[in-house]
């Protein structure tokens, strides 16, 4: 519940949704990242796939499974 409230408030006040998303990926906040991915304003491929690269770098995802064709 608090995670949803946190995400909702941040999305209302955040000017750069991509930056917020990248920040949460970098911190490994899986629940927040999942909620953000359900928002149409969030583009996980923004800034040259930086969020995906960070997640792979930190071992949150397998690099092979995130390869974009």
Long-range contacts (C-beta under 8 A, 24 or more apart in sequence): 3-31, 3-32, 3-35, 4-35, 6-32, 7-32, 7-35, 7-36, 11-36, 11-39, 11-41, 17-41, 17-42, 18-42, 18-43, 18-46, 18-47, 18-51, 21-46, 21-51, 22-46, 22-47, 22-50, 22-51, 22-54, 25-51, 25-54, 25-55, 25-60, 26-54, 26-58, 28-58, 28-60, 30-60
